[in-house]
Amino acid sequence: MKIFKIIFKVFLVLVLLAVIGFAFLLRHISTRAIPDYNSDVIMKGLQGKAEVLRDTFGIPHIYAENEEDLYRVTGYVMAQDRFWQMDLLRHVTEGRMSEILGEDLIGTDQLFRALRIEEKSRLIIRRSEPEIMACINAYSEGINQYIQDAGKSLPFEFAVLGYKPEPWLPIHTVNLIGYMSWSSSAAWGNEPALYKIAQLVGEEKVRELIPDLDIQEPMFPDFMLEGERVYDTDLLAGSDIVQEMGLEVFMGSNNWVVSGERSFNGVPIVANDMHLQLNMAPGVWYQMHQVIPGKLNVSGIVLPGTPFVNVGRNDSMAWGMTYVAVDDIDFYLETINPADTNQYLLDGVWMDMEIREETILIKGGDSTVRINRFTHRGPVISSFKGISEKVISMRWTGNEYSNELKSAYLMDRARNVYDFREALRTWTTISTNSVCADASGNIALFVASRVPLRVGNRALVMPGDTNLYDWIGFIPFDDLPHGINPPEGFLASANNRSAGSEYPYHMSHWFTVPDRFNRIVEMISEKDVFTIEDMMEMQADQNSHWVRKVKAACWPILLEADLRGSALAAFDRIHAWEGNMDKDIIQSTLFEVFNEKLKQAVFNDELGVHYPSYLSGGGAVVRGVMDRIMNGQEISWCDDVSTANTVESLDDLVVPAWNAAVQWLEENYGEDMDSWVWGDLHTVSLKHPLGSVEILNRIFHLERGPFRVGGGSHTVCPYNYPGLKSFSVTHGASQRHVYDLLDPDGSQVIIPSGVSGIPASDFFCNQTEMFMRNEYISESFSREKVEQNALYLSTFRRR
């Protein structure tokens, strides 16, 4: 017995030691990549001395003596904080996700290889100016020195996934242009959705789903061009996984600028919040301040993997962006040779497709071969959109030449709005509305995009057997909508229609319904003079124009209806509500569920089991139809096709939808209405891409939240969710900034996560709670304030 007791005790001690050792190992893996921000760095290739001061939020302020040193240090510093995120984006653009994450990503890899991002990147590199390539090369060298210095202390993801990073090359940075272009495409989701729906209901009924631009308020209602334009355009006429991993970029955005005549200090104020995927950590953007004394002083946000500030301010001007929902993709239904499925018909001739065998390596050492086929227009994409019975090809502007890195380099150095416009000439495949203002008092808004010139109604899939529908050019840059110093003293955009009916070119069907834009204009129209605090309040606004529109159309019907029981009690709670989507009330919940049930009533009878899946990528389609219905248009989709001898309208849908909404809430959240508080149901959590693996989430603390939020997709301060299947937020503001051009240290900035991508770091999601409370960081821009707020100092010296 004594021996057994001794053995048992020894066994317990060994187990305890193993547990302690394992705990220490996990802690080492989780913390090993946290950098010492006070550590000096000896850097190969550095020409002079550089300093990196970090403030209380960990935001780096980099001071260097020349451009190459600045961007070499930028590469090193960014990699310290975000290297695995950068490496993940690199794998996305190269179609190599399966190598690190397994066979579930094979389809995603095949799609990204079909996009031929790297071919365009090689063209950009060949055509880029030597001084810009020198900056990108230095940036890459800085990243590679970080990899070398880190050794075995790389971020925990490399240990968990069991791979080592390759050296960073300049093409990896340039590839991110293609990644951002792809993520901002509106047509990819909408137009294939219409094609699939047409197979169910016919083309005539599908045409009703195409948005009516005539009822949408444009940014520039009176924008016209002098003289005639010779182009005859018809004015009427895998990626899911990337989104799930938090690697999507553009979804929506707000920006506006007021002139000095309308600001408290006599100089313009610029505000911007770009709406991207929100339920991810780290976030899309990295905050940074870059200085070459006497030559450059720029701060703002940077896409990890790139060296230049994308949106921000320098010492002469400030700018912000929203995306333009241009129709940058066309789809073509190909006629295939029955005798050779690798040939397609074009103008009476059988043409050979280009065939590419893609060898995709898979985590664990296996590989698979997938075939990508290309017509003269671009890749065959049918299988990527779940269309198996037809062959559909695609042409995409992302394959056309642009150079957004060159534009960013020039924007960072622009001295006025006119310099800024020139910088935008190569910012064309990441379509944006850019507001800007300079210290001289000029304000402007420029559309920057590469919009194809074509004939036909391009909301639909076009015949591919003729070149009639091939592109015949692009809208000239100087003809794109723009405005400088308008008499109203402000400019704004919110992904809405760019120009009015007098504009001679067709840009898109897929502009966002202008609820946010109308609310922004309304708030600006309510005051004559604005402060920085006013702008911050506007960015936090959740008073919904869409609620008002739905109330105007539906409330009179409900007031006359014979509502009973809980349906009547619920309407009594909401009928006088003015539409502020507050998180602490039940009215927001009642409206959102009613809104979803109303959409079901419109689409469910025609689409059946295919609703909402066929429209999951076609958000502009659904919102556009519902907007037209609320504006009083007669839409045949309101008719219930399952009923005979009757034709239903909105009047017949409202009461059943209201009753269904209340019943759904009772079934899912109980009969006590006071428990239907919006913020209790509508929450946002920020999760690392590996956070879906529960054991990793528990060990490495990969998730932050949930946080209660208000708003919806239709509010200026947005928090979008997928629908009734989940109220968990997926998209929202990815940053907020309000720039004061008179007092740069008075500007206000915030991102929803933090600068660090290392979950164990104090700077991982350290801005999240402030962001959810609509609070801001007072920016440090002057050297005096940077030094005053600095907690860390790292000096970089040459080897």
N, C-alpha and C positions, 0 to 999 in steps of 0.2 A: 504493500500500500504506500509505503514511503517513497519508493522509486516512482510509482505512478504519479504521486503528488508532485514530485520534483519535475518529472517529464511534463506534466500538465502546466506547471508554473513556467517552465522554460518555453513551452509552446505559446503561452499567453504573452510572455515577454517578446518573443519573436514576432508574434502577430502585431503587438503594439508597436514595436520598432518598424515593422513593415508599413503599418498605417501612417506612422509619423513620417517615415521616409517618403511614402507616396505623397503625403500632404506637402512636404517640403519640395518634392519634385514638381507637383502641380503649381505650387506658388512660384517656383523658379521659372517654369515655362510661361506662366501668365504674366510675370513682371520683368522677364529678362530683357525685353525690347524697350522698356521705359528709359528714355534718354536722360542723361544728366545735362540739364540745360545750362549749367554753369561750367561745363567742361570745355576747355579749349581744344581746337582741332588743327592739326597740321595737314594741310591740303595740297596735294599734288596739282600743279598747273596754275596755282593762284599767282597773280602778278603783284598784288599788294596785300594790305591787311583789310579784313572785313570784320564787322561786329554784328552780333545778333542779340538784340535785347528783347526779352519776352515780358509781357505784362501779367497782371494777376489772372488773366484768362488763358495764358499760355500763347497768345497771339505773337508771332515773330515779327520784329521790325528789323529789317536787314539793311545795313549800311555798308556800301562797298565803294571802291575808288574808280571802277570801270564796269562796263556792261558784262564782259565775260566773267569777271569775278562775281558780280551780283548773281548771275544765273547759275553759276557753278555752286555757289552757296545755297541758292534757292533749291536746287535739286537735292542737296544733302539734307537741308532742314525739312523739306517736305517729306522726304523719305523717312526721316526720323519719326514722323507723326503718322504717315498714311501709306507706308510702303506696300502692305498687303493689299489694300484697296487699289493702289496703282497697278499692282501685278495682276489682280483680278480683272481690271478693265483691259489690261494688255491681252489677257487670254480671251476675253470676249471679242475684241476687235479682230483677233487672228483666227477665230473659230477653233479654239483649243481648250475650251472649258472641260471637255471630257477627260483630258489628261490629269486634271487635278480633282475633279468632282465626280467622275464616273459616267457610266453609260447613259444615264437619264438625260445628259446634255448633248447627245449625238445630234439630235435634230436641230438644236440651237447652233451647234458648230457648223452644220451643213448650211443653215440659213446665212450665217455671217460670212461664210466663204463665198456663197452665191452673191453677196453684196459687193464683192471685189474691192473692199476698202483699201487694201494695200496697194492695188494698182494705181489708184488715185494718189495715194500718199507718195509713191515714187515720183509721180508727175510733179507734185507740189515741191518736193525736195529739189528736183532738177531746175524748177523755175524760180525758186526762192533766192532773194538777194543774199550775197555772202555774209553781210553783217547780221542778218536774221538767223541764218544757219549757224553762224558762230555762237550765237546765244543758245540755240537749241542743242548744239554739240556740247557746250559747256554745262548746260543743265543735265544732259545725259551723263557726263563725266562725274558730276557731283553725286548723282544717284548711285553710280557704280562705286564711288569711293565709300559711300555709306554701306553698301552691300559688303565691301571688303572689310571695313572697320567693324561692322556688326559681327561678322564671323558666325559663330553659333548662337548669337544673341538676337536672331531675327524674331519678328512677331510670332506669337504662339500658333497662328494658323499654319505656318510652314511645318511645325512639328506635328500638329494634329493631322494634317493632310499628307505628310510624309514626302515632301519634295523640296528641292532647292531652287532658288530663283536664278534665271539666266541674266547675263548682263543687259542693261537697258540701252537700247539703240535709239537714235533720233527718229526712226520710222515709227517706233512705238508711241512717241508723242504725237506725231503727225496723224497717226491712225485715229486718234481721238476726235479729229474733225469729222470723219465718217461716222463714228459712233454717235456724236451729238446730232449730226444731220439725220441719221436714221431715227433716233429717239424723238425727234420733233416732227415726224411726218404725220399729217392728219389723214391722208388718203388711205394709208395702209390698213387702218381699221375700218373705215367707213365704206369704201367702194367694194371690196370683196363681200362685205356684209350685204350690200344691196344686190349683188349678183346671186348670192345664195337665196335671198328672200324672193327674188324674181322667179326662181325655179319653183317656188311654192305658190305664188299669187299672181304671177304674170307681170310683164314690164309696165303695163299701163298703171297698175296699182302702185308699183314701186316708184314711179315717177312722182307720186304724191309725197314720197319720203324725202325728196331732194329739197333742201331748205329754200325758202322764198326770200331772196336777198332784199326785195323791195320793202319789206317791213322791218329790216334791221338797220339800226342807227349806225352810220359809219363814223370813223374818226375824222375824216375830211369830207363832209357832205358836199362841199362845193368845189372839190379838187378837180380841175380840168387841165387839159394840155392844149397849147396853142398849135393850130394847124391840124391837118388830117394825118391819121396813121394808116399805113398801107396794109396792115394785117387784118384779115377777115376772121375775127374770132367770134364764137357764138356765146353771147352773154347769158343765154338761158341753158345754153347747152352744158413656232419656236420662241418667238419674241415674248410669249406669256411667261416663260421661265425667267427670262431676263428681268421682267417686271417683278416677279415673285421674289427675286433675290435682291431687289432694291437697286437695280442698275439702269433703270429708266431715267431719262432726263426730262425734257420739257413736257408739260401738260397744260399749263395756263400761266397767267401772270397778270399783275397790275403795274402800271407806272404812270406817273404824272409829274408835271413840272409847272410851277407858277413863276411868273416874272417878278422882277424887283418891285414893280408898281403894286404887286399884290402880296408882298412879303413884309414881315415886321421890320427887317433891317435894310430894305432897299435893294437887295440882291436876290437872284432866283434861288428857289429851293427845289431839290430833286428828290422824289420818293420812288421806291421800287420794291416790289416783293414778287419773286418768281415762284410759281406754283409747280412743284415737282413731287416726286415720290417722297413721302414724309416718314413712313413707318420703317425707317432704316437708320442704322448707326454703324459707322460714321455717316454723316450726311453727304450730300452731293458736293458741297463747296468747302474750300479751305481758305481761311482768312489770312491775309498777309499784307505787309507794308514793305515796299522796296524803295530804297533811296540811294542815289548817286549824287552827293552834294553838288549843287549848282547845275545838275543836268537832268535829274529825274527824281520825282517824289510822288509815288502812286500807291494807293492802298485800295483794298477791296477783296473780292473773292476770286479764287482760282480753281479750275477743275484739276483735281489731283492727276498728275501725269503730264501737265503742261506748265510752262514757266511764266506766262504773262497773266496779268490781271484781266479778267473778262468783263467784270462789272465793278465800277467803283468811282474813284476820284483821283485827280492829281492836284497840283497846286494852282491850276488855272481853270479847271472845269470838272464836272461830275456827270455821270450818265447811268442809265438803267435800261433794262431790256424786258420785253415780253415777246412771246413767239407769235409769228404770223401763221395762221392755219391755211397756208397756201396749198393749192392742189399741185403737189410736187411729184406725184406718181401717176402714171397712166397704166392701165391694164388692157391686155389684148387677148381676145379669144382666137387661138391659133387653129388653122386647119391642118391636120396631120396626114401625111402620106400613108394610106393603108398598107402599102408595100414596104415602107421604111419609116418607123416611128421616130426616127431622128431627123426627119425632114419636115419642113413646114411650107405652106403655100404663100407666095408673095407675088402679087401682080402676074399670076398665071405661071409662075416658075417654082418648082420645088427647090427650096434652099436647104443646105445642110446646116443643122445646128452645130454649135461648138460644144463638144463633150469634154467635161473635166472629171477625171476620177480623183476624188478627194479621199486620201487616206487619213483617217481620224484615229489618233492614238487614244487609248482608254486607260484610265487609272488602273494599275495592276499589271500593265504590260501588254494587254491585248490591243488589237486594232480592228477597224472595220473600214470598208470602202463604200463610199456613197457617190452617186453620180449627180452632178449638176449640169444642166443643159441651158444653153443660151441661144436666143435669136439675135438678130442685129440690134434689137432694142435693149435686151438685157436678159436676166435670168427667167427661167420657167419657175413660177412660184406656186402653182396650184396646190401641191401637196402641203406646203407650209400653211395654207389657209383652209385646209380640210376639204378641198375640192378634188375629188378623185376621178370623176367621170369626164372632165374636160382638161385641156391644156391651155393654161393662161400664162402669158409672159408679162414682164413689167419693165417699164423705163422709169428711172428715178434720177432726179436732179443731183442726188448725192454723188453720182458718178461723174458729174460735170466738174470742170476745173473751178476751184475756189481756193482761197488761202486765208482762213479765219485766224491762223496764228500771226500772219503778217498784219492783218487788221488789228488784232489785239495789241501787237507791238506798237503800231502807229497810234491807236486810241490812247494808250498809256502816256503817249508823248504829245497828244493834241493840245494846242493852246487855245482853241476856240471851236465853236460849233461847225465852222467851215472846214477846219482841219479834220474834225471828227467825221464829217460827211465823206471827205476824201478817203479816210481810213476804211470806211465801210464798203468801198468799191469791191473789195475781195471777200467781204463777209456776206456770202450769197447763198450758200446751201444750208446754213443754219438760219432759217428765216426768222427775222426779228423786227419788232418795232423798237427803235432806240430813242428814248428821250434824252436830252442833254441840255446843259446850260453852262455858260462860261462866266468868268469873273467880270467881263465887260457888260453883262446884263442880257446877252442874247439867250433865247431859249429856242429849242427846235425838237421836232420829232421826225425821224427818217425811217421809212420802210426799207429794209435791206433783204433782198431775196433774189433768187434766180427762178423766175416764173416762166414756164414754157408758153410759147405761142402755138395754138393748135385750133383745129376746127372740130365741131361736134360737141355734144353734151358729155363732158368728161367725168361726170358723176357715175357713169355707167361703163361697163366693160365694152371696149370697142372691137370691131372686126379686125383681125390681124392679117387677113389675106390681101390687104391692099396698103400701099404707102400713104393713102389719103389721110390717115389719122396719125402719121408720124409728125413729130415736132418740126416746126419750120423756123425756129429761133427762140429768143427769149425777150421779155420786156426789157428795153434799155434801162440801165440803172437810173439815168436822169429822168425817166418817165415814171418811176415808182412814186407812189404818194408820199408827200412830205409837207411839212409846214415850218416856217421860221417866223418868230416874233408875231404871232397872231394878235389882233386887236383885243380879243377877249382876255389876254394875259395868262392863258394856261393852255396846256396840251396834255392829252391823256390817251391811254390805250388799255384794253383789257381783252385782247385776242378777238375783238369784234371786227366787223367789216371795215376794210381799210378806206374805201372811197365810195362815193355815191354813184347814182345811175348814169351820170354824164361821163364817167371815166371810161375810156374806150377799150380797155383791156379786161378780159376775164381773169381774175386771180384765183378764185376758189368758190366752192359751195360750202366749205366746212368751217366758216368763221363761227366763233362762239356766240350764242344768243347774248345780247348786250345787257344783261341784268346788272352785272358788276360795273360795266362802263356807265350805264345810266345813273347808278347810285353814286359813282365817283363824281360825275358831272353835277349831280344834284347837290352833293356836299360842297363842291367848289363854288357853286352858284349861290349858296346860302351865306357866304361871307365875302367881304371885300379884301381883307388882309389876313394872312396866315402866319402862324408861328411854327416852329419845329414841333411843339407839342400838339398843335392842330393836325399836323401830318401824321404823327404817331397815332392819334385817335382815329384818323381816317383808316389807317391800316388795320386797326382793331375792330372796325365797324362790322356789325352783323345784322344790320337792318336790310331786309331783303326786298328788292323790287319784284322778284318772282312771286313771293308770297302775295304782294299787293295785286299782281296780275291774276293769280289764281282766285283770290278772294273776289275780285270784281266779276269774274266769270262764273264762279261756282256758289258763292255765298247766297245770292238771291234765290237760287234753286233750293238750297238747303233750308233757307228761312221759310219757304213755302211748303216744304215737304212735311209729311206726317212722320217725323222722327219719334221714336219711342225709347224708353228705358235708357240704357247706358249710351246709346247713340245720341239721344237728345241731351243727356247730361254732359256728354263730351262736347257737343256743339255749343252748349251754353258757356263752357269754359273758354272757347276759342273764338267765338264769333266777333267779339269786340277787340280782339288782339290785333296789334298794328304791324306785326311782322318782324319784330326783333328776335332773332334766333338765339336767345339766351340759353346758356347751359343749365340754368337752375329752374326751368319752368317746364310744364308738360305740353304747352301749346306747340313748342318746336317739334316735339315728338309726334303729336297728333297730325301736324301738317305734313311732316316727312312721310309718315306711313300712308296718309291719304294720297299724297303725291305719287307714291309708288303704286298704290292700288289703282289709281286712275290710269297710270301707264299700262298696268296689266289689263285693265278693261279695254283699252284702245287696241293693244297688240295681241293679246292672248288668243282670241278666237281665230285670227288668221294664222298665227305662227304655232299655236299649240305647244307641243313639247319642245319646240325650237326657240321659245321665248323663255328667258332673255338671252340664251346662249348665242343666237345668230346676231344679236345686237350688242354683244358684250364689248366688241371693239368699235361700235358705231355710236358713241355717245352723242355726237353732233346730230346724228339722224334722229334719235329719240327726242332730244331737247328741241330740235327744230320743229318737229311735228307738233309737240305739245305746245310750243310757243304759238304756232299758227292757230291751233284750236282755241287757245285762250284769247287770241286776237279776234276771234269770231269767224274764222274761215271755216267753210264746210269741207270736211275731210271724210272720205269714204271709209277710212279706218275706224271711225266712230261707230259705223254700222256693225251690229253683231251678226256675223254671217251664219251663226247657228240658228237664228230665228228666221222663220219663213214669213213672207208677205208683209214684213215691217222693215222700215229703215230707221235705225237709231241715230241719234245725234248726241252731242255733249249733254243735253238736258236729261237724256235717259241713262247716262252713265254715272252722274255725280252721286246720286243718293245710294245706289248699290255699292259704289266705291267707298263712300263714307261708312256705311254699315260694315263693309268688309274690313275697313281699317280698324274700327273699334273692336270688332270681333277678334281680329288678329292680335291686337294688343292684349286683350283679355286672355286669349289662349296662351300667349307666350310670356306675359309679364304679370298676369293676375288681374283680378277685377278692381283692385284698389287703384284708382286713377292717379292718386298722389305718388304712386311708385313708378309712374311713367316719365320721370324727370329726364330730360334729354341728356344731360351730362353724365347721368348714371349709366346710360346705355351707349352713348356716343363718346368713345374714348380713343386715345391714340397711345400706342406703345412703339418705342424705337427699338428695333431688333437688328442685331448683327446678321449678315448673310448666313452664318452657320448656326444662328439661334434657333432654327427650326428643329435642330437635333437636341432633344430635351436634356440629355445627359451633359452635352457641352454647354448648354445654357446654364444649367445648375452649377457646373464646375467653374466656368469662366465668367459668370454673371453677364451674359450677352444681351440682356434686355433691360430697358428702362421704361417704367410706366406700370400700369396705365394712368393717363392723365385725362381728367374730365374736360371736355371742350364743347363749345356751342357751334353755331354756324352750320353751313352746308356748302354744296358745290356752287350755289348761286349767291353767296354773300361775298363782300369785298375781302373780309377775313375768312378764307375758305377752309373747311375741313371735309374733304370728300370721303365717301364710304361706298362699298360695292353695291348696296341695295339691301333688301329685306333679309338676305342671307347673313348679313353681318353689318352692324353699325360701326365696326372698328375702322378707324380712319386709315386711308391709304395714301392720300395726297393732300398737300397743303402748301403753305408758304415755305420755301427752302431757305430763305433769308429775308431780312427786312433791313432797308437802310433809308435814312433821311439825311441828305447832305446839305450842310450850311456852307455856302461859298464865301461868306464873309469871315466866319469863325470856324475853320476846319476842325478845331478841337471841340466844337459844339455839335458836331455831327453825331448821329445815333445809328448804331448797327447791332445786329444780332443774327445768329444762326441757330437752328433747333438742336444741334448736337454740341460739338466742340471741335477744337483743332485736332485733337488726338484721335486716332483710330484704334488705340490699344485699350481694351475694356478695363484693364487694371489701372490705367492712368487717372490721375486726378482731373485731367482735362478731356476725358471722354464723357460727353454729354453733360459737361459742367454748365452749359448755357441753357439746358433744356427747360428747367423749371422757370427761369426768367422768361424764356420765349413763350411758354404756355400762359404766363401771366401778362403778356404783352408789354414786357419790360425790355429795356435796351442797354447796350454798353455805350458809354460816352467815348467816342473815338479818340485815340492818341495819335495825332498827326504831326504836330510840331516836335522838334527834337527835345525842347524843354519838357513838354508833357510826357513824351516817351520815356525820358530819363526819370521823370518824377514818378511814373507808375511802374517802372521796371522792377521786376523781382529777380530776373535772371540775366546774366551776361555771358556770352560765349564769344571768344575771339578766334577767328580763323586766320592762320598764317601759312605762308608758302613753305613748301618742303625744301 
